[in-house]
Amino acid sequence: MSTSIAFIGGGNMATAMVKGLAGLRPAPRITVSSPNGTKHASLQTLGAYTTSDNAAAVAGAQLVVLAIKPQMATTVVPGLAAGWSADKVL
């Protein structure tokens, strides 16, 4: 079973990491949550699943990567609680 990774944020930092991870075998299951729908298509071409729902992305992941600007943390992080469980790594 491959690792499932969720990126919260779909900007340049997340895209660079997704590109690197996409080359692994077995490839991890990567989900990127970004409110910017224009980024979804380019991330999907890298093999990532995309969503605008942060809690859903977190719920299906073993590893969660916060790929957001620090000033966004107070807005974004509380919304992750709905999909969080003790077995996840941040």
PDB file of N, CA, C and O in Angstrom:
ATOM      1  N   MET A   1       0.844  -1.180   0.000  1.00  0.00           N
ATOM      2  CA  MET A   1       0.000   0.000   0.000  1.00  0.00           C
ATOM      3  C   MET A   1       0.888   1.241   0.000  1.00  0.00           C
ATOM      4  O   MET A   1       1.830   1.336   0.787  1.00  0.00           O
ATOM      5  N   SER A   2       0.587   2.187  -0.880  1.00  0.00           N
ATOM      6  CA  SER A   2       1.412   3.389  -0.942  1.00  0.00           C
ATOM      7  C   SER A   2       0.934   4.414   0.080  1.00  0.00           C
ATOM      8  O   SER A   2      -0.192   4.361   0.575  1.00  0.00           O
ATOM      9  N   THR A   3       1.809   5.323   0.369  1.00  0.00           N
ATOM     10  CA  THR A   3       1.519   6.389   1.312  1.00  0.00           C
ATOM     11  C   THR A   3       0.562   7.394   0.680  1.00  0.00           C
ATOM     12  O   THR A   3       0.651   7.682  -0.513  1.00  0.00           O
ATOM     13  N   SER A   4      -0.344   7.917   1.479  1.00  0.00           N
ATOM     14  CA  SER A   4      -1.240   8.969   0.993  1.00  0.00           C
ATOM     15  C   SER A   4      -0.815  10.295   1.628  1.00  0.00           C
ATOM     16  O   SER A   4      -0.669  10.411   2.845  1.00  0.00           O
ATOM     17  N   ILE A   5      -0.626  11.281   0.764  1.00  0.00           N
ATOM     18  CA  ILE A   5      -0.129  12.589   1.189  1.00  0.00           C
ATOM     19  C   ILE A   5      -1.121  13.652   0.750  1.00  0.00           C
ATOM     20  O   ILE A   5      -1.586  13.655  -0.390  1.00  0.00           O
ATOM     21  N   ALA A   6      -1.439  14.552   1.666  1.00  0.00           N
ATOM     22  CA  ALA A   6      -2.297  15.691   1.331  1.00  0.00           C
ATOM     23  C   ALA A   6      -1.489  16.974   1.475  1.00  0.00           C
ATOM     24  O   ALA A   6      -0.837  17.203   2.494  1.00  0.00           O
ATOM     25  N   PHE A   7      -1.541  17.794   0.455  1.00  0.00           N
ATOM     26  CA  PHE A   7      -0.948  19.124   0.506  1.00  0.00           C
ATOM     27  C   PHE A   7      -2.081  20.113   0.698  1.00  0.00           C
ATOM     28  O   PHE A   7      -3.048  20.122  -0.064  1.00  0.00           O
ATOM     29  N   ILE A   8      -1.959  20.937   1.712  1.00  0.00           N
ATOM     30  CA  ILE A   8      -2.920  22.010   1.925  1.00  0.00           C
ATOM     31  C   ILE A   8      -2.271  23.266   1.349  1.00  0.00           C
ATOM     32  O   ILE A   8      -1.372  23.856   1.948  1.00  0.00           O
ATOM     33  N   GLY A   9      -2.749  23.650   0.185  1.00  0.00           N
ATOM     34  CA  GLY A   9      -2.153  24.732  -0.578  1.00  0.00           C
ATOM     35  C   GLY A   9      -1.594  24.164  -1.870  1.00  0.00           C
ATOM     36  O   GLY A   9      -0.962  23.107  -1.870  1.00  0.00           O
ATOM     37  N   GLY A  10      -1.825  24.861  -2.961  1.00  0.00           N
ATOM     38  CA  GLY A  10      -1.400  24.353  -4.261  1.00  0.00           C
ATOM     39  C   GLY A  10      -0.517  25.309  -5.028  1.00  0.00           C
ATOM     40  O   GLY A  10      -0.534  25.328  -6.259  1.00  0.00           O
ATOM     41  N   GLY A  11       0.252  26.100  -4.310  1.00  0.00           N
ATOM     42  CA  GLY A  11       1.117  27.077  -4.965  1.00  0.00           C
ATOM     43  C   GLY A  11       2.439  26.484  -5.430  1.00  0.00           C
ATOM     44  O   GLY A  11       2.553  25.278  -5.650  1.00  0.00           O
ATOM     45  N   ASN A  12       3.416  27.338  -5.573  1.00  0.00           N
ATOM     46  CA  ASN A  12       4.718  26.930  -6.099  1.00  0.00           C
ATOM     47  C   ASN A  12       5.416  25.892  -5.232  1.00  0.00           C
ATOM     48  O   ASN A  12       6.000  24.942  -5.753  1.00  0.00           O
ATOM     49  N   MET A  13       5.362  26.063  -3.912  1.00  0.00           N
ATOM     50  CA  MET A  13       6.023  25.119  -3.010  1.00  0.00           C
ATOM     51  C   MET A  13       5.414  23.728  -3.142  1.00  0.00           C
ATOM     52  O   MET A  13       6.140  22.743  -3.280  1.00  0.00           O
ATOM     53  N   ALA A  14       4.088  23.641  -3.101  1.00  0.00           N
ATOM     54  CA  ALA A  14       3.415  22.344  -3.222  1.00  0.00           C
ATOM     55  C   ALA A  14       3.670  21.728  -4.593  1.00  0.00           C
ATOM     56  O   ALA A  14       3.920  20.527  -4.692  1.00  0.00           O
ATOM     57  N   THR A  15       3.612  22.520  -5.630  1.00  0.00           N
ATOM     58  CA  THR A  15       3.826  22.005  -6.987  1.00  0.00           C
ATOM     59  C   THR A  15       5.220  21.410  -7.131  1.00  0.00           C
ATOM     60  O   THR A  15       5.376  20.352  -7.741  1.00  0.00           O
ATOM     61  N   ALA A  16       6.222  22.063  -6.589  1.00  0.00           N
ATOM     62  CA  ALA A  16       7.590  21.546  -6.659  1.00  0.00           C
ATOM     63  C   ALA A  16       7.708  20.208  -5.935  1.00  0.00           C
ATOM     64  O   ALA A  16       8.359  19.290  -6.433  1.00  0.00           O
ATOM     65  N   MET A  17       7.086  20.092  -4.769  1.00  0.00           N
ATOM     66  CA  MET A  17       7.150  18.833  -4.022  1.00  0.00           C
ATOM     67  C   MET A  17       6.374  17.730  -4.728  1.00  0.00           C
ATOM     68  O   MET A  17       6.826  16.585  -4.767  1.00  0.00           O
ATOM     69  N   VAL A  18       5.218  18.055  -5.283  1.00  0.00           N
ATOM     70  CA  VAL A  18       4.421  17.066  -6.013  1.00  0.00           C
ATOM     71  C   VAL A  18       5.209  16.549  -7.215  1.00  0.00           C
ATOM     72  O   VAL A  18       5.188  15.351  -7.498  1.00  0.00           O
ATOM     73  N   LYS A  19       5.898  17.434  -7.921  1.00  0.00           N
ATOM     74  CA  LYS A  19       6.718  17.014  -9.067  1.00  0.00           C
ATOM     75  C   LYS A  19       7.768  16.002  -8.633  1.00  0.00           C
ATOM     76  O   LYS A  19       7.966  14.992  -9.309  1.00  0.00           O
ATOM     77  N   GLY A  20       8.434  16.250  -7.533  1.00  0.00           N
ATOM     78  CA  GLY A  20       9.448  15.329  -7.033  1.00  0.00           C
ATOM     79  C   GLY A  20       8.860  14.007  -6.588  1.00  0.00           C
ATOM     80  O   GLY A  20       9.414  12.950  -6.887  1.00  0.00           O
ATOM     81  N   LEU A  21       7.750  14.053  -5.880  1.00  0.00           N
ATOM     82  CA  LEU A  21       7.115  12.835  -5.375  1.00  0.00           C
ATOM     83  C   LEU A  21       6.497  11.993  -6.485  1.00  0.00           C
ATOM     84  O   LEU A  21       6.402  10.773  -6.356  1.00  0.00           O
ATOM     85  N   ALA A  22       6.079  12.628  -7.562  1.00  0.00           N
ATOM     86  CA  ALA A  22       5.430  11.912  -8.663  1.00  0.00           C
ATOM     87  C   ALA A  22       6.357  10.892  -9.314  1.00  0.00           C
ATOM     88  O   ALA A  22       5.890   9.936  -9.934  1.00  0.00           O
ATOM     89  N   GLY A  23       7.655  11.087  -9.178  1.00  0.00           N
ATOM     90  CA  GLY A  23       8.612  10.171  -9.778  1.00  0.00           C
ATOM     91  C   GLY A  23       8.920   8.949  -8.937  1.00  0.00           C
ATOM     92  O   GLY A  23       9.613   8.046  -9.406  1.00  0.00           O
ATOM     93  N   LEU A  24       8.434   8.892  -7.722  1.00  0.00           N
ATOM     94  CA  LEU A  24       8.691   7.743  -6.850  1.00  0.00           C
ATOM     95  C   LEU A  24       7.917   6.516  -7.305  1.00  0.00           C
ATOM     96  O   LEU A  24       6.836   6.634  -7.881  1.00  0.00           O
ATOM     97  N   ARG A  25       8.470   5.343  -7.047  1.00  0.00           N
ATOM     98  CA  ARG A  25       7.759   4.087  -7.312  1.00  0.00           C
ATOM     99  C   ARG A  25       7.875   3.205  -6.093  1.00  0.00           C
ATOM    100  O   ARG A  25       8.997   2.911  -5.679  1.00  0.00           O
ATOM    101  N   PRO A  26       6.793   2.767  -5.496  1.00  0.00           N
ATOM    102  CA  PRO A  26       5.440   3.105  -5.925  1.00  0.00           C
ATOM    103  C   PRO A  26       5.129   4.568  -5.616  1.00  0.00           C
ATOM    104  O   PRO A  26       5.572   5.124  -4.611  1.00  0.00           O
ATOM    105  N   ALA A  27       4.369   5.156  -6.495  1.00  0.00           N
ATOM    106  CA  ALA A  27       4.004   6.563  -6.332  1.00  0.00           C
ATOM    107  C   ALA A  27       3.032   6.719  -5.168  1.00  0.00           C
ATOM    108  O   ALA A  27       2.088   5.939  -5.041  1.00  0.00           O
ATOM    109  N   PRO A  28       3.254   7.714  -4.323  1.00  0.00           N
ATOM    110  CA  PRO A  28       2.283   7.963  -3.253  1.00  0.00           C
ATOM    111  C   PRO A  28       0.986   8.514  -3.846  1.00  0.00           C
ATOM    112  O   PRO A  28       0.981   9.085  -4.936  1.00  0.00           O
ATOM    113  N   ARG A  29      -0.098   8.334  -3.118  1.00  0.00           N
ATOM    114  CA  ARG A  29      -1.373   8.936  -3.534  1.00  0.00           C
ATOM    115  C   ARG A  29      -1.339  10.368  -3.020  1.00  0.00           C
ATOM    116  O   ARG A  29      -1.310  10.605  -1.813  1.00  0.00           O
ATOM    117  N   ILE A  30      -1.344  11.313  -3.942  1.00  0.00           N
ATOM    118  CA  ILE A  30      -1.206  12.723  -3.589  1.00  0.00           C
ATOM    119  C   ILE A  30      -2.511  13.454  -3.858  1.00  0.00           C
ATOM    120  O   ILE A  30      -3.086  13.367  -4.943  1.00  0.00           O
ATOM    121  N   THR A  31      -2.962  14.177  -2.839  1.00  0.00           N
ATOM    122  CA  THR A  31      -4.131  15.048  -2.982  1.00  0.00           C
ATOM    123  C   THR A  31      -3.690  16.464  -2.636  1.00  0.00           C
ATOM    124  O   THR A  31      -3.010  16.686  -1.634  1.00  0.00           O
ATOM    125  N   VAL A  32      -4.077  17.406  -3.464  1.00  0.00           N
ATOM    126  CA  VAL A  32      -3.759  18.812  -3.211  1.00  0.00           C
ATOM    127  C   VAL A  32      -5.067  19.570  -3.056  1.00  0.00           C
ATOM    128  O   VAL A  32      -5.938  19.524  -3.925  1.00  0.00           O
ATOM    129  N   SER A  33      -5.187  20.264  -1.940  1.00  0.00           N
ATOM    130  CA  SER A  33      -6.360  21.097  -1.703  1.00  0.00           C
ATOM    131  C   SER A  33      -5.970  22.550  -1.910  1.00  0.00           C
ATOM    132  O   SER A  33      -5.075  23.077  -1.249  1.00  0.00           O
ATOM    133  N   SER A  34      -6.660  23.175  -2.839  1.00  0.00           N
ATOM    134  CA  SER A  34      -6.378  24.580  -3.144  1.00  0.00           C
ATOM    135  C   SER A  34      -7.677  25.272  -3.525  1.00  0.00           C
ATOM    136  O   SER A  34      -8.459  24.744  -4.316  1.00  0.00           O
ATOM    137  N   PRO A  35      -7.907  26.455  -2.963  1.00  0.00           N
ATOM    138  CA  PRO A  35      -9.109  27.181  -3.346  1.00  0.00           C
ATOM    139  C   PRO A  35      -9.020  27.739  -4.766  1.00  0.00           C
ATOM    140  O   PRO A  35     -10.029  28.127  -5.355  1.00  0.00           O
ATOM    141  N   ASN A  36      -7.811  27.775  -5.302  1.00  0.00           N
ATOM    142  CA  ASN A  36      -7.584  28.318  -6.636  1.00  0.00           C
ATOM    143  C   ASN A  36      -7.769  27.216  -7.676  1.00  0.00           C
ATOM    144  O   ASN A  36      -6.842  26.457  -7.959  1.00  0.00           O
ATOM    145  N   GLY A  37      -8.953  27.134  -8.232  1.00  0.00           N
ATOM    146  CA  GLY A  37      -9.276  26.090  -9.200  1.00  0.00           C
ATOM    147  C   GLY A  37      -8.430  26.127 -10.456  1.00  0.00           C
ATOM    148  O   GLY A  37      -8.339  25.124 -11.164  1.00  0.00           O
ATOM    149  N   THR A  38      -7.806  27.263 -10.751  1.00  0.00           N
ATOM    150  CA  THR A  38      -6.974  27.335 -11.948  1.00  0.00           C
ATOM    151  C   THR A  38      -5.701  26.505 -11.799  1.00  0.00           C
ATOM    152  O   THR A  38      -5.073  26.161 -12.801  1.00  0.00           O
ATOM    153  N   LYS A  39      -5.317  26.183 -10.587  1.00  0.00           N
ATOM    154  CA  LYS A  39      -4.132  25.358 -10.339  1.00  0.00           C
ATOM    155  C   LYS A  39      -4.444  23.865 -10.467  1.00  0.00           C
ATOM    156  O   LYS A  39      -3.531  23.061 -10.655  1.00  0.00           O
ATOM    157  N   HIS A  40      -5.696  23.493 -10.370  1.00  0.00           N
ATOM    158  CA  HIS A  40      -6.069  22.080 -10.327  1.00  0.00           C
ATOM    159  C   HIS A  40      -5.609  21.308 -11.556  1.00  0.00           C
ATOM    160  O   HIS A  40      -5.061  20.214 -11.421  1.00  0.00           O
ATOM    161  N   ALA A  41      -5.819  21.849 -12.743  1.00  0.00           N
ATOM    162  CA  ALA A  41      -5.491  21.118 -13.971  1.00  0.00           C
ATOM    163  C   ALA A  41      -4.004  20.791 -14.050  1.00  0.00           C
ATOM    164  O   ALA A  41      -3.640  19.671 -14.409  1.00  0.00           O
ATOM    165  N   SER A  42      -3.142  21.747 -13.721  1.00  0.00           N
ATOM    166  CA  SER A  42      -1.701  21.487 -13.805  1.00  0.00           C
ATOM    167  C   SER A  42      -1.256  20.462 -12.767  1.00  0.00           C
ATOM    168  O   SER A  42      -0.357  19.664 -13.033  1.00  0.00           O
ATOM    169  N   LEU A  43      -1.868  20.474 -11.600  1.00  0.00           N
ATOM    170  CA  LEU A  43      -1.546  19.482 -10.570  1.00  0.00           C
ATOM    171  C   LEU A  43      -2.044  18.096 -10.969  1.00  0.00           C
ATOM    172  O   LEU A  43      -1.394  17.090 -10.683  1.00  0.00           O
ATOM    173  N   GLN A  44      -3.190  18.048 -11.626  1.00  0.00           N
ATOM    174  CA  GLN A  44      -3.723  16.761 -12.083  1.00  0.00           C
ATOM    175  C   GLN A  44      -2.826  16.136 -13.147  1.00  0.00           C
ATOM    176  O   GLN A  44      -2.712  14.911 -13.206  1.00  0.00           O
ATOM    177  N   THR A  45      -2.192  16.943 -13.981  1.00  0.00           N
ATOM    178  CA  THR A  45      -1.286  16.391 -14.993  1.00  0.00           C
ATOM    179  C   THR A  45      -0.068  15.752 -14.351  1.00  0.00           C
ATOM    180  O   THR A  45       0.605  14.936 -14.982  1.00  0.00           O
ATOM    181  N   LEU A  46       0.229  16.109 -13.106  1.00  0.00           N
ATOM    182  CA  LEU A  46       1.326  15.498 -12.359  1.00  0.00           C
ATOM    183  C   LEU A  46       0.879  14.239 -11.635  1.00  0.00           C
ATOM    184  O   LEU A  46       1.682  13.579 -10.975  1.00  0.00           O
ATOM    185  N   GLY A  47      -0.395  13.907 -11.755  1.00  0.00           N
ATOM    186  CA  GLY A  47      -0.921  12.704 -11.107  1.00  0.00           C
ATOM    187  C   GLY A  47      -1.582  12.941  -9.771  1.00  0.00           C
ATOM    188  O   GLY A  47      -1.967  11.987  -9.095  1.00  0.00           O
ATOM    189  N   ALA A  48      -1.721  14.190  -9.375  1.00  0.00           N
ATOM    190  CA  ALA A  48      -2.348  14.503  -8.091  1.00  0.00           C
ATOM    191  C   ALA A  48      -3.860  14.603  -8.238  1.00  0.00           C
ATOM    192  O   ALA A  48      -4.376  15.024  -9.274  1.00  0.00           O
ATOM    193  N   TYR A  49      -4.545  14.212  -7.194  1.00  0.00           N
ATOM    194  CA  TYR A  49      -5.977  14.470  -7.090  1.00  0.00           C
ATOM    195  C   TYR A  49      -6.107  15.879  -6.536  1.00  0.00           C
ATOM    196  O   TYR A  49      -5.253  16.319  -5.766  1.00  0.00           O
ATOM    197  N   THR A  50      -7.149  16.586  -6.911  1.00  0.00           N
ATOM    198  CA  THR A  50      -7.320  17.955  -6.429  1.00  0.00           C
ATOM    199  C   THR A  50      -8.708  18.150  -5.841  1.00  0.00           C
ATOM    200  O   THR A  50      -9.671  17.480  -6.214  1.00  0.00           O
ATOM    201  N   THR A  51      -8.774  19.084  -4.916  1.00  0.00           N
ATOM    202  CA  THR A  51     -10.027  19.426  -4.266  1.00  0.00           C
ATOM    203  C   THR A  51      -9.917  20.851  -3.736  1.00  0.00           C
ATOM    204  O   THR A  51      -8.826  21.415  -3.654  1.00  0.00           O
ATOM    205  N   SER A  52     -11.038  21.409  -3.386  1.00  0.00           N
ATOM    206  CA  SER A  52     -11.069  22.701  -2.697  1.00  0.00           C
ATOM    207  C   SER A  52     -11.439  22.525  -1.234  1.00  0.00           C
ATOM    208  O   SER A  52     -11.574  23.503  -0.499  1.00  0.00           O
ATOM    209  N   ASP A  53     -11.605  21.269  -0.811  1.00  0.00           N
ATOM    210  CA  ASP A  53     -12.054  20.936   0.543  1.00  0.00           C
ATOM    211  C   ASP A  53     -10.873  20.437   1.378  1.00  0.00           C
ATOM    212  O   ASP A  53     -10.469  19.280   1.262  1.00  0.00           O
ATOM    213  N   ASN A  54     -10.327  21.309   2.212  1.00  0.00           N
ATOM    214  CA  ASN A  54      -9.174  20.945   3.034  1.00  0.00           C
ATOM    215  C   ASN A  54      -9.451  19.767   3.953  1.00  0.00           C
ATOM    216  O   ASN A  54      -8.617  18.868   4.068  1.00  0.00           O
ATOM    217  N   ALA A  55     -10.606  19.753   4.609  1.00  0.00           N
ATOM    218  CA  ALA A  55     -10.925  18.676   5.547  1.00  0.00           C
ATOM    219  C   ALA A  55     -11.011  17.333   4.828  1.00  0.00           C
ATOM    220  O   ALA A  55     -10.573  16.318   5.371  1.00  0.00           O
ATOM    221  N   ALA A  56     -11.562  17.309   3.630  1.00  0.00           N
ATOM    222  CA  ALA A  56     -11.643  16.055   2.869  1.00  0.00           C
ATOM    223  C   ALA A  56     -10.256  15.582   2.466  1.00  0.00           C
ATOM    224  O   ALA A  56      -9.979  14.383   2.510  1.00  0.00           O
ATOM    225  N   ALA A  57      -9.387  16.494   2.078  1.00  0.00           N
ATOM    226  CA  ALA A  57      -8.021  16.118   1.714  1.00  0.00           C
ATOM    227  C   ALA A  57      -7.293  15.509   2.907  1.00  0.00           C
ATOM    228  O   ALA A  57      -6.600  14.502   2.768  1.00  0.00           O
ATOM    229  N   VAL A  58      -7.449  16.113   4.065  1.00  0.00           N
ATOM    230  CA  VAL A  58      -6.799  15.629   5.288  1.00  0.00           C
ATOM    231  C   VAL A  58      -7.368  14.275   5.709  1.00  0.00           C
ATOM    232  O   VAL A  58      -6.623  13.395   6.141  1.00  0.00           O
ATOM    233  N   ALA A  59      -8.659  14.109   5.588  1.00  0.00           N
ATOM    234  CA  ALA A  59      -9.304  12.866   6.040  1.00  0.00           C
ATOM    235  C   ALA A  59      -8.745  11.638   5.329  1.00  0.00           C
ATOM    236  O   ALA A  59      -8.661  10.567   5.929  1.00  0.00           O
ATOM    237  N   GLY A  60      -8.365  11.775   4.075  1.00  0.00           N
ATOM    238  CA  GLY A  60      -7.872  10.636   3.321  1.00  0.00           C
ATOM    239  C   GLY A  60      -6.370  10.483   3.311  1.00  0.00           C
ATOM    240  O   GLY A  60      -5.848   9.673   2.545  1.00  0.00           O
ATOM    241  N   ALA A  61      -5.650  11.235   4.136  1.00  0.00           N
ATOM    242  CA  ALA A  61      -4.187  11.230   4.084  1.00  0.00           C
ATOM    243  C   ALA A  61      -3.553  10.683   5.356  1.00  0.00           C
ATOM    244  O   ALA A  61      -4.109  10.787   6.449  1.00  0.00           O
ATOM    245  N   GLN A  62      -2.377  10.099   5.179  1.00  0.00           N
ATOM    246  CA  GLN A  62      -1.557   9.685   6.313  1.00  0.00           C
ATOM    247  C   GLN A  62      -0.599  10.803   6.711  1.00  0.00           C
ATOM    248  O   GLN A  62      -0.297  10.996   7.889  1.00  0.00           O
ATOM    249  N   LEU A  63      -0.132  11.530   5.706  1.00  0.00           N
ATOM    250  CA  LEU A  63       0.822  12.616   5.898  1.00  0.00           C
ATOM    251  C   LEU A  63       0.207  13.898   5.351  1.00  0.00           C
ATOM    252  O   LEU A  63      -0.298  13.923   4.229  1.00  0.00           O
ATOM    253  N   VAL A  64       0.251  14.962   6.149  1.00  0.00           N
ATOM    254  CA  VAL A  64      -0.335  16.244   5.744  1.00  0.00           C
ATOM    255  C   VAL A  64       0.777  17.288   5.701  1.00  0.00           C
ATOM    256  O   VAL A  64       1.519  17.464   6.667  1.00  0.00           O
ATOM    257  N   VAL A  65       0.878  17.971   4.574  1.00  0.00           N
ATOM    258  CA  VAL A  65       1.889  19.011   4.383  1.00  0.00           C
ATOM    259  C   VAL A  65       1.174  20.352   4.275  1.00  0.00           C
ATOM    260  O   VAL A  65       0.339  20.551   3.393  1.00  0.00           O
ATOM    261  N   LEU A  66       1.507  21.266   5.175  1.00  0.00           N
ATOM    262  CA  LEU A  66       0.962  22.619   5.086  1.00  0.00           C
ATOM    263  C   LEU A  66       1.832  23.406   4.118  1.00  0.00           C
ATOM    264  O   LEU A  66       2.969  23.752   4.438  1.00  0.00           O
ATOM    265  N   ALA A  67       1.307  23.684   2.955  1.00  0.00           N
ATOM    266  CA  ALA A  67       2.033  24.425   1.919  1.00  0.00           C
ATOM    267  C   ALA A  67       1.341  25.765   1.713  1.00  0.00           C
ATOM    268  O   ALA A  67       0.951  26.133   0.605  1.00  0.00           O
ATOM    269  N   ILE A  68       1.206  26.473   2.821  1.00  0.00           N
ATOM    270  CA  ILE A  68       0.510  27.759   2.818  1.00  0.00           C
ATOM    271  C   ILE A  68       1.442  28.834   3.362  1.00  0.00           C
ATOM    272  O   ILE A  68       2.441  28.538   4.016  1.00  0.00           O
ATOM    273  N   LYS A  69       1.103  30.065   3.084  1.00  0.00           N
ATOM    274  CA  LYS A  69       1.864  31.172   3.639  1.00  0.00           C
ATOM    275  C   LYS A  69       1.574  31.258   5.140  1.00  0.00           C
ATOM    276  O   LYS A  69       0.438  31.032   5.557  1.00  0.00           O
ATOM    277  N   PRO A  70       2.583  31.580   5.957  1.00  0.00           N
ATOM    278  CA  PRO A  70       2.386  31.602   7.409  1.00  0.00           C
ATOM    279  C   PRO A  70       1.194  32.435   7.870  1.00  0.00           C
ATOM    280  O   PRO A  70       0.513  32.059   8.823  1.00  0.00           O
ATOM    281  N   GLN A  71       0.937  33.547   7.216  1.00  0.00           N
ATOM    282  CA  GLN A  71      -0.169  34.406   7.640  1.00  0.00           C
ATOM    283  C   GLN A  71      -1.542  33.767   7.381  1.00  0.00           C
ATOM    284  O   GLN A  71      -2.551  34.252   7.892  1.00  0.00           O
ATOM    285  N   MET A  72      -1.587  32.698   6.605  1.00  0.00           N
ATOM    286  CA  MET A  72      -2.850  32.007   6.332  1.00  0.00           C
ATOM    287  C   MET A  72      -3.169  30.933   7.374  1.00  0.00           C
ATOM    288  O   MET A  72      -4.290  30.427   7.411  1.00  0.00           O
ATOM    289  N   ALA A  73      -2.206  30.583   8.211  1.00  0.00           N
ATOM    290  CA  ALA A  73      -2.375  29.476   9.153  1.00  0.00           C
ATOM    291  C   ALA A  73      -3.574  29.653  10.082  1.00  0.00           C
ATOM    292  O   ALA A  73      -4.309  28.693  10.316  1.00  0.00           O
ATOM    293  N   THR A  74      -3.788  30.843  10.610  1.00  0.00           N
ATOM    294  CA  THR A  74      -4.892  31.043  11.549  1.00  0.00           C
ATOM    295  C   THR A  74      -6.251  30.875  10.877  1.00  0.00           C
ATOM    296  O   THR A  74      -7.244  30.585  11.544  1.00  0.00           O
ATOM    297  N   THR A  75      -6.296  31.053   9.576  1.00  0.00           N
ATOM    298  CA  THR A  75      -7.536  30.859   8.830  1.00  0.00           C
ATOM    299  C   THR A  75      -7.710  29.410   8.393  1.00  0.00           C
ATOM    300  O   THR A  75      -8.815  28.871   8.456  1.00  0.00           O
ATOM    301  N   VAL A  76      -6.630  28.779   7.952  1.00  0.00           N
ATOM    302  CA  VAL A  76      -6.700  27.464   7.334  1.00  0.00           C
ATOM    303  C   VAL A  76      -6.685  26.314   8.346  1.00  0.00           C
ATOM    304  O   VAL A  76      -7.481  25.382   8.233  1.00  0.00           O
ATOM    305  N   VAL A  77      -5.796  26.372   9.324  1.00  0.00           N
ATOM    306  CA  VAL A  77      -5.585  25.232  10.228  1.00  0.00           C
ATOM    307  C   VAL A  77      -6.835  24.821  11.002  1.00  0.00           C
ATOM    308  O   VAL A  77      -7.087  23.619  11.097  1.00  0.00           O
ATOM    309  N   PRO A  78      -7.632  25.723  11.559  1.00  0.00           N
ATOM    310  CA  PRO A  78      -8.827  25.269  12.285  1.00  0.00           C
ATOM    311  C   PRO A  78      -9.779  24.421  11.430  1.00  0.00           C
ATOM    312  O   PRO A  78     -10.462  23.542  11.957  1.00  0.00           O
ATOM    313  N   GLY A  79      -9.830  24.674  10.137  1.00  0.00           N
ATOM    314  CA  GLY A  79     -10.703  23.917   9.253  1.00  0.00           C
ATOM    315  C   GLY A  79     -10.242  22.494   8.999  1.00  0.00           C
ATOM    316  O   GLY A  79     -11.001  21.691   8.457  1.00  0.00           O
ATOM    317  N   LEU A  80      -9.013  22.163   9.378  1.00  0.00           N
ATOM    318  CA  LEU A  80      -8.492  20.805   9.185  1.00  0.00           C
ATOM    319  C   LEU A  80      -8.996  19.837  10.245  1.00  0.00           C
ATOM    320  O   LEU A  80      -8.954  18.622  10.048  1.00  0.00           O
ATOM    321  N   ALA A  81      -9.469  20.361  11.356  1.00  0.00           N
ATOM    322  CA  ALA A  81      -9.882  19.515  12.482  1.00  0.00           C
ATOM    323  C   ALA A  81     -10.956  18.503  12.106  1.00  0.00           C
ATOM    324  O   ALA A  81     -10.968  17.394  12.641  1.00  0.00           O
ATOM    325  N   ALA A  82     -11.847  18.857  11.208  1.00  0.00           N
ATOM    326  CA  ALA A  82     -12.933  17.944  10.845  1.00  0.00           C
ATOM    327  C   ALA A  82     -12.423  16.653  10.227  1.00  0.00           C
ATOM    328  O   ALA A  82     -13.086  15.621  10.338  1.00  0.00           O
ATOM    329  N   GLY A  83     -11.265  16.680   9.580  1.00  0.00           N
ATOM    330  CA  GLY A  83     -10.731  15.481   8.958  1.00  0.00           C
ATOM    331  C   GLY A  83      -9.548  14.889   9.701  1.00  0.00           C
ATOM    332  O   GLY A  83      -8.918  13.951   9.215  1.00  0.00           O
ATOM    333  N   TRP A  84      -9.238  15.430  10.883  1.00  0.00           N
ATOM    334  CA  TRP A  84      -8.032  15.016  11.592  1.00  0.00           C
ATOM    335  C   TRP A  84      -8.263  13.802  12.484  1.00  0.00           C
ATOM    336  O   TRP A  84      -9.346  13.621  13.040  1.00  0.00           O
ATOM    337  N   SER A  85      -7.228  12.973  12.610  1.00  0.00           N
ATOM    338  CA  SER A  85      -7.228  11.862  13.569  1.00  0.00           C
ATOM    339  C   SER A  85      -5.800  11.707  14.086  1.00  0.00           C
ATOM    340  O   SER A  85      -4.857  12.235  13.497  1.00  0.00           O
ATOM    341  N   ALA A  86      -5.651  10.981  15.188  1.00  0.00           N
ATOM    342  CA  ALA A  86      -4.361  10.881  15.871  1.00  0.00           C
ATOM    343  C   ALA A  86      -3.299  10.157  15.058  1.00  0.00           C
ATOM    344  O   ALA A  86      -2.115  10.276  15.373  1.00  0.00           O
ATOM    345  N   ASP A  87      -3.670   9.420  14.034  1.00  0.00           N
ATOM    346  CA  ASP A  87      -2.688   8.643  13.272  1.00  0.00           C
ATOM    347  C   ASP A  87      -2.025   9.436  12.153  1.00  0.00           C
ATOM    348  O   ASP A  87      -1.204   8.879  11.425  1.00  0.00           O
ATOM    349  N   LYS A  88      -2.342  10.687  11.995  1.00  0.00           N
ATOM    350  CA  LYS A  88      -1.789  11.513  10.920  1.00  0.00           C
ATOM    351  C   LYS A  88      -0.494  12.192  11.354  1.00  0.00           C
ATOM    352  O   LYS A  88      -0.282  12.469  12.534  1.00  0.00           O
ATOM    353  N   VAL A  89       0.365  12.452  10.373  1.00  0.00           N
ATOM    354  CA  VAL A  89       1.612  13.163  10.608  1.00  0.00           C
ATOM    355  C   VAL A  89       1.518  14.497   9.890  1.00  0.00           C
ATOM    356  O   VAL A  89       1.136  14.559   8.722  1.00  0.00           O
ATOM    357  N   LEU A  90       1.870  15.570  10.598  1.00  0.00           N
ATOM    358  CA  LEU A  90       1.828  16.906  10.014  1.00  0.00           C
ATOM    359  C   LEU A  90       3.249  17.359   9.731  1.00  0.00           C
ATOM    360  O   LEU A  90       3.456  18.466   9.233  1.00  0.00           O
TER     361      LEU A  90
END
